[in-house]
């Protein structure tokens, strides 16, 4: 695949070009840590050190609320985060499983050829034989590799995000070119 992806990927909020902010998930609250308001966070970003310079995060899905960051430290595979106003275990418990987000403007800058996963949603997908396969409607994040969900004339197609399949991503023209390996088409 000619372009890398950033794991700081899930876009939430408005999907159009309105004035509403768009949010990127950077982590998820696992559970309280201790009794003084710290929380264990699993990072959903390729740049977990970004938490060190965060001043605020947005919490929640439908109407994210901005909350100031009080402290950050790293422990094993987690980030231990303390937010202003969440001063005890019970307060943090109310955030269990909550998404931590930043605005799209606060995203970590991408290197040349990298993209956020939300940017591929909506692309028109074609085979390397120029056959229209459908519209990319979702990205499933798995341990092995991401999987692109394409809805097309022949139904749903699941395409692994691997070099052998994804040949080109052309954001300017809204297209993705893929090579269909044997077995990728349903009933093939």
PyMOL commands that set and color helices and strands:
alter all, ss='L'
color gray80, all
select helices_A, chain A and resi 48-53+89-93+104-106+117-120
alter helices_A, ss='H'
color red, helices_A
select strands_A, chain A and resi 4-6+11-13+22-33+38-43+56-59+65-75+78-83+99-103+114-116+124-127+132-140+147-152+155-160+166-170+175-178
alter strands_A, ss='S'
color yellow, strands_A
deselect
rebuild
show_as cartoon
